[in-house]
Amino acid sequence: MSTVMVAKKARRKWENLPGKNTFCCDGRVMMARQKGVFYLTLFLIVGTCALFFVFECPYLAVNLSPAIPAVGAVLFLFVVAMLFRTSFSDPGVLPRALPEEATFIEMEIEAANGNVPPGQRPPPRIRNVQINNQIVKLKYCYTCKIFRPPRASHCSICDNCVDRFDHHCPWVGNCVGKRNYRYFYLFTLSLSLLTIFIFAFDIVHMVMRSVDSGFVVVCFFTLWSVVGLTGFHTYLISLNQTTNEDIKGSWSGKNRVQNPYSHRNLIKNCCEVLCGPVHPSVLDRRGLTLEGLSGSANPTAAIKHVSKNKNPEVQPMKTKAEHSPEEHAPGFTKHDITPSTAGITSLEKSPASSEKEVESPTPKDLPPQSPSDNTNSNQDKENTY
């Protein structure tokens, strides 16, 4: 009789995650699917610094100070490190609801809203929570089937809900959210310092040699854009706001609603955004999931396959001792047979003794015995049992 065994294969959770993200290095690197602008950003940074180190630094190191190339190299490495940290990390993606959770939430919403007459628009799916004595609305995401936490929003490019969503930045090839915003700000700040450093010493080089260079014009426009971006995000950090909230006017405008997340203090707001703890990822993208696979009709091969995978869920096969004739012998019950290994081994080693016990004559065939003989026979039976 052939048996069918079911084995389970372990896979990483990032392989089954929804959304439009790209994963590399076995789920350690998480980026958006559109990464072309990120490569352009990396090329511009590396190319500009390469021109500076090749054409400017040799003259400046000899005539001014050899510390100029060293400081430029440190700034360059820090900029690249912050760029990779922002681009390759989880920005704070929220997991989608499971089918059972989505069904339960839909039932709760229908019970709260009641039956909507046909032709009428159902009321918006909103929940109210209180934060710092102020009511904040939690909106329902029809894609992720969850009520988004405060300050979270759904990114249409990555197709994920991101906690404390700031914006989707194509220059870094990723969303900017709760888990990588500080690294994004440090990237823009260090890039501004690097641009100022290159621009300043390029002018010094021109003055010392009294030549004109078009490289200064390129550095000027780069400096203007990067410093402006850094100043804008410094303003947002001082108010504890996000770019999404500033564009939508969530805490300004006609309603005059105050920002419930602001501490009304510049230093406290900056410390919360830049110096607070880094929240762990809730995706567990490198965790393991088990997927069922149809097994072989050969039980020996299936057991070998499962033993290699060390699967503890396989049921042990019955041995011959469990089907021995003693299980159905008169005077025995299921509780009389112990499943110990020693008992099974002794039964397998002495089959003759078990046959003698089964084939022993009944009391009807024996001649009448005296009371003393009966006592001895009872003791022998107890010893046998």
C-alpha positions as CSV (number, residue, x, y, z in Angstrom):
1,M,0.0,0.0,0.0
2,S,1.5,3.3,-1.1
3,T,1.3,6.3,1.1
4,V,1.5,10.0,0.0
5,M,3.6,12.2,2.2
6,V,3.3,16.0,2.2
7,A,6.5,18.0,2.6
8,K,6.9,21.7,3.1
9,K,9.4,24.0,1.5
10,A,10.6,27.1,3.2
11,R,10.6,30.4,1.2
12,R,11.4,34.0,2.2
13,K,8.4,36.3,2.8
14,W,9.7,39.0,0.5
15,E,9.0,36.7,-2.5
16,N,5.3,36.8,-1.7
17,L,5.0,40.4,-0.7
18,P,2.5,42.5,-2.8
19,G,3.3,45.9,-4.1
20,K,5.7,47.2,-6.8
21,N,9.0,46.9,-5.0
22,T,12.3,45.3,-6.1
23,F,14.3,43.1,-3.7
24,C,17.9,42.2,-4.0
25,C,20.4,40.3,-1.8
26,D,17.8,37.8,-0.6
27,G,15.5,40.6,0.6
28,R,18.1,42.7,2.4
29,V,17.8,45.5,-0.3
30,M,14.4,47.0,-0.9
31,M,13.8,49.6,-3.6
32,A,11.1,50.9,-5.9
33,R,10.7,49.3,-9.3
34,Q,11.6,52.5,-11.1
35,K,15.3,53.0,-10.4
36,G,16.6,54.8,-13.4
37,V,16.8,58.2,-11.8
38,F,18.7,56.7,-8.8
39,Y,21.5,55.6,-11.1
40,L,21.6,59.1,-12.6
41,T,21.9,60.6,-9.1
42,L,24.8,58.2,-8.3
43,F,26.5,59.0,-11.6
44,L,26.3,62.8,-11.1
45,I,27.7,62.6,-7.6
46,V,30.5,60.2,-8.5
47,G,31.3,62.1,-11.8
48,T,31.4,65.5,-10.2
49,C,33.6,64.4,-7.3
50,A,35.9,62.5,-9.7
51,L,36.5,65.6,-11.8
52,F,37.2,67.6,-8.6
53,F,39.7,65.0,-7.3
54,V,41.5,64.6,-10.7
55,F,41.7,68.2,-11.8
56,E,41.4,70.4,-8.7
57,C,42.8,68.5,-5.8
58,P,46.4,68.0,-7.0
59,Y,47.0,71.7,-7.4
60,L,45.2,72.6,-4.2
61,A,47.0,70.0,-2.2
62,V,50.5,71.2,-3.3
63,N,49.8,75.0,-3.1
64,L,47.3,75.2,-0.2
65,S,47.0,72.2,2.1
66,P,47.0,68.4,1.7
67,A,43.9,68.2,4.0
68,I,41.6,69.4,1.2
69,P,41.5,66.0,-0.6
70,A,41.1,64.2,2.7
71,V,38.1,66.3,3.8
72,G,36.6,66.0,0.3
73,A,36.9,62.2,0.4
74,V,35.3,62.0,3.9
75,L,32.3,64.1,2.7
76,F,32.0,62.0,-0.5
77,L,31.9,58.7,1.4
78,F,29.4,60.0,3.9
79,V,27.1,61.2,1.0
80,V,27.3,57.9,-0.8
81,A,26.6,56.0,2.5
82,M,23.5,58.0,3.3
83,L,22.3,57.6,-0.3
84,F,22.5,53.8,-0.1
85,R,21.0,53.8,3.4
86,T,18.0,55.8,2.1
87,S,17.6,53.9,-1.1
88,F,18.1,50.3,0.1
89,S,16.0,50.4,3.3
90,D,12.3,49.8,4.2
91,P,10.7,53.2,4.4
92,G,8.0,51.9,6.8
93,V,5.8,49.9,4.6
94,L,2.7,48.6,6.4
95,P,1.6,45.0,5.8
96,R,-1.8,44.4,4.1
97,A,-4.7,42.8,5.8
98,L,-5.1,39.0,5.6
99,P,-8.3,37.8,3.9
100,E,-9.9,36.9,7.2
101,E,-9.0,40.3,8.7
102,A,-10.3,42.1,5.6
103,T,-13.6,40.2,5.8
104,F,-14.0,41.1,9.5
105,I,-13.3,44.8,8.8
106,E,-15.8,44.9,6.0
107,M,-18.4,43.3,8.3
108,E,-17.7,45.9,11.0
109,I,-18.0,48.8,8.4
110,E,-21.3,47.4,7.1
111,A,-22.7,47.0,10.6
112,A,-21.7,50.6,11.5
113,N,-23.0,52.2,8.3
114,G,-26.1,50.1,7.9
115,N,-27.8,49.3,4.6
116,V,-27.2,52.0,2.0
117,P,-30.1,52.4,-0.4
118,P,-29.2,51.7,-4.1
119,G,-28.2,54.8,-6.0
120,Q,-26.7,56.6,-2.9
121,R,-23.1,56.9,-2.2
122,P,-21.9,55.1,0.9
123,P,-20.4,57.2,3.7
124,P,-16.7,57.6,3.8
125,R,-14.8,54.9,5.8
126,I,-13.2,56.9,8.5
127,R,-12.3,56.3,12.2
128,N,-11.6,59.1,14.6
129,V,-8.8,58.9,17.2
130,Q,-7.6,61.5,19.7
131,I,-4.0,62.6,19.7
132,N,-2.9,65.3,22.2
133,N,-6.5,66.3,22.8
134,Q,-7.2,66.7,19.1
135,I,-9.3,64.5,16.8
136,V,-7.4,62.9,13.9
137,K,-9.1,60.9,11.2
138,L,-7.9,57.5,10.1
139,K,-8.7,56.8,6.5
140,Y,-9.5,53.4,5.0
141,C,-7.2,52.0,2.3
142,Y,-9.2,50.1,-0.3
143,T,-6.0,48.5,-1.6
144,C,-4.4,47.3,1.6
145,K,-7.8,46.8,3.4
146,I,-6.7,48.5,6.5
147,F,-7.4,51.8,8.4
148,R,-4.1,53.6,7.9
149,P,-2.3,54.9,11.1
150,P,-2.0,58.6,11.6
151,R,0.3,60.4,9.0
152,A,0.4,57.2,6.8
153,S,-0.5,57.4,3.1
154,H,-0.6,55.0,0.1
155,C,2.1,55.5,-2.4
156,S,0.7,55.0,-5.9
157,I,4.2,54.3,-7.4
158,C,5.2,51.6,-4.9
159,D,1.6,50.5,-4.3
160,N,2.1,50.3,-0.5
161,C,0.9,52.2,2.6
162,V,3.9,53.9,4.2
163,D,3.9,55.0,7.8
164,R,4.7,58.7,8.2
165,F,4.8,59.1,4.5
166,D,6.8,62.1,3.4
167,H,7.0,61.7,-0.4
168,H,8.3,59.4,-3.1
169,C,11.7,60.5,-4.2
170,P,12.8,59.3,-7.6
171,W,16.3,60.6,-7.0
172,V,16.9,58.0,-4.3
173,G,14.7,55.4,-6.0
174,N,12.5,54.8,-2.9
175,C,9.8,56.2,-0.8
176,V,10.8,58.5,2.1
177,G,8.9,57.6,5.3
178,K,9.2,56.9,9.0
179,R,12.2,54.6,8.8
180,N,14.5,56.4,6.4
181,Y,13.6,60.1,6.6
182,R,16.5,61.0,8.9
183,Y,18.9,59.3,6.4
184,F,17.3,61.2,3.6
185,Y,17.8,64.5,5.4
186,L,21.4,63.6,6.3
187,F,22.0,62.8,2.6
188,T,20.7,66.2,1.4
189,L,22.6,68.0,4.2
190,S,25.9,66.3,3.5
191,L,25.4,66.7,-0.3
192,S,24.9,70.5,0.3
193,L,28.1,70.6,2.3
194,L,30.0,68.7,-0.3
195,T,28.7,70.9,-3.1
196,I,29.7,74.1,-1.1
197,F,33.1,72.6,-0.5
198,I,33.7,71.8,-4.2
199,F,32.3,75.1,-5.3
200,A,34.4,77.2,-2.9
201,F,37.7,75.5,-3.7
202,D,36.9,75.6,-7.4
203,I,36.7,79.4,-7.1
204,V,39.9,79.4,-5.1
205,H,41.6,77.4,-7.8
206,M,40.4,79.8,-10.5
207,V,41.6,82.8,-8.6
208,M,45.0,81.4,-8.0
209,R,45.4,80.5,-11.6
210,S,43.4,83.4,-13.0
211,V,41.5,81.2,-15.5
212,D,37.8,80.8,-16.3
213,S,36.0,77.5,-16.0
214,G,32.6,76.3,-16.9
215,F,32.7,73.7,-14.1
216,V,31.9,76.6,-11.7
217,V,28.6,77.2,-13.4
218,V,27.6,73.6,-13.0
219,C,28.5,73.6,-9.4
220,F,26.6,76.8,-8.8
221,F,23.3,75.4,-10.2
222,T,23.8,72.2,-8.2
223,L,24.5,74.2,-5.1
224,W,21.4,76.3,-5.5
225,S,19.1,73.3,-5.9
226,V,20.6,71.1,-3.2
227,V,20.8,73.9,-0.6
228,G,17.3,74.9,-1.4
229,L,16.0,71.3,-0.8
230,T,18.0,71.1,2.4
231,G,16.5,74.3,3.7
232,F,13.0,73.2,2.9
233,H,13.3,70.0,4.8
234,T,15.0,71.8,7.7
235,Y,11.9,74.0,7.8
236,L,9.7,70.9,7.9
237,I,11.7,69.2,10.6
238,S,11.5,72.3,12.8
239,L,7.7,72.2,12.6
240,N,7.5,68.3,12.8
241,Q,5.7,68.1,9.5
242,T,6.0,66.0,6.4
243,T,6.1,67.1,2.8
244,N,2.7,65.4,2.2
245,E,1.1,67.4,5.1
246,D,2.7,70.6,3.9
247,I,1.4,70.2,0.3
248,K,-2.1,69.3,1.4
249,G,-2.2,72.0,4.0
250,S,-3.3,69.6,6.7
251,W,-2.3,71.8,9.6
252,S,-2.9,75.2,8.0
253,G,-5.4,77.0,5.8
254,K,-9.1,77.8,6.6
255,N,-9.6,75.2,9.3
256,R,-6.7,76.5,11.4
257,V,-6.1,73.1,12.9
258,Q,-2.9,72.9,14.9
259,N,-0.4,70.2,14.3
260,P,-0.9,67.6,17.1
261,Y,2.5,66.1,16.6
262,S,4.5,69.4,17.1
263,H,6.0,70.0,20.5
264,R,5.9,73.8,20.0
265,N,9.7,73.8,20.4
266,L,12.3,73.8,17.7
267,I,14.8,71.7,19.5
268,K,12.3,69.0,20.6
269,N,10.9,68.7,17.1
270,C,14.4,68.2,15.6
271,C,15.4,65.7,18.3
272,E,12.3,63.7,17.8
273,V,12.8,63.4,14.0
274,L,16.6,63.1,13.9
275,C,17.6,61.6,17.2
276,G,14.6,59.3,18.1
277,P,14.9,55.5,18.0
278,V,14.8,53.8,14.6
279,H,11.6,51.8,14.5
280,P,12.0,48.2,13.4
281,S,10.4,47.0,10.1
282,V,7.0,45.3,10.4
283,L,7.3,43.4,7.2
284,D,9.7,40.7,8.3
285,R,10.7,40.3,4.7
286,R,13.5,37.8,5.4
287,G,11.2,35.6,7.5
288,L,10.3,32.1,6.3
289,T,7.0,30.7,5.1
290,L,6.1,27.1,4.4
291,E,4.5,26.0,1.2
292,G,3.0,22.5,0.7
293,L,4.4,20.2,-1.9
294,S,2.9,16.8,-3.1
295,G,5.1,14.0,-1.9
296,S,6.2,10.7,-3.5
297,A,4.1,7.4,-3.5
298,N,7.1,5.6,-2.1
299,P,7.0,6.1,1.7
300,T,10.8,5.3,2.1
301,A,11.7,8.1,-0.3
302,A,9.3,10.5,1.3
303,I,10.7,9.8,4.8
304,K,14.2,10.3,3.5
305,H,13.1,13.6,1.9
306,V,11.5,14.8,5.2
307,S,14.4,13.7,7.3
308,K,16.7,15.8,5.2
309,N,14.5,18.8,5.7
310,K,14.2,18.0,9.5
311,N,10.4,18.4,9.4
312,P,9.0,17.4,12.9
313,E,5.4,17.3,11.6
314,V,5.6,13.8,10.0
315,Q,3.7,11.1,11.8
316,P,5.8,7.9,12.7
317,M,4.9,4.7,10.9
318,K,3.6,1.7,12.9
319,T,6.0,-1.0,13.8
320,K,5.3,-4.7,13.9
321,A,5.1,-4.8,17.7
322,E,2.0,-2.6,17.5
323,H,0.2,-5.2,15.3
324,S,1.4,-8.3,17.3
325,P,-1.1,-11.0,18.2
326,E,-0.7,-10.2,21.8
327,E,-2.8,-7.0,21.3
328,H,-5.9,-9.2,20.7
329,A,-5.1,-12.0,23.2
330,P,-7.6,-12.7,25.9
331,G,-7.0,-11.0,29.2
332,F,-5.1,-8.1,27.6
333,T,-6.3,-4.5,27.2
334,K,-4.8,-1.6,25.4
335,H,-3.5,-0.1,28.6
336,D,-1.6,-3.3,29.4
337,I,0.7,-2.8,26.4
338,T,3.3,-0.1,27.1
339,P,4.8,1.8,24.1
340,S,8.3,1.8,25.6
341,T,11.2,0.9,23.5
342,A,12.5,-1.8,25.8
343,G,9.1,-3.6,25.7
344,I,9.1,-3.6,21.9
345,T,12.6,-4.8,21.7
346,S,12.0,-7.7,24.1
347,L,8.9,-8.8,22.1
348,E,10.9,-8.8,18.9
349,K,13.8,-10.7,20.4
350,S,11.6,-13.6,21.9
351,P,8.8,-14.5,19.5
352,A,8.8,-18.1,20.8
353,S,7.8,-17.0,24.3
354,S,4.9,-15.0,22.9
355,E,3.7,-17.9,20.8
356,K,3.8,-20.1,23.9
357,E,1.6,-17.7,25.8
358,V,-0.9,-17.5,23.1
359,E,-1.0,-21.3,22.5
360,S,-1.3,-22.2,26.2
361,P,-4.2,-24.6,27.0
362,T,-7.3,-23.2,28.5
363,P,-8.4,-24.1,32.1
364,K,-11.0,-26.5,30.7
365,D,-8.4,-28.9,29.3
366,L,-6.4,-29.0,32.5
367,P,-7.0,-31.7,35.2
368,P,-8.3,-30.6,38.6
369,Q,-5.7,-29.3,40.9
370,S,-5.4,-28.9,44.6
371,P,-5.7,-25.5,46.3
372,S,-1.9,-25.4,46.7
373,D,-1.4,-26.0,43.0
374,N,-3.9,-23.2,42.3
375,T,-1.9,-20.8,44.5
376,N,1.3,-21.6,42.6
377,S,-0.4,-21.3,39.2
378,N,-1.8,-17.9,40.2
379,Q,1.6,-16.7,41.2
380,D,3.0,-18.0,37.9
381,K,0.3,-16.1,36.0
382,E,1.1,-12.9,37.8
383,N,4.8,-13.3,37.1
384,T,4.0,-14.0,33.4
385,Y,1.7,-10.9,33.1
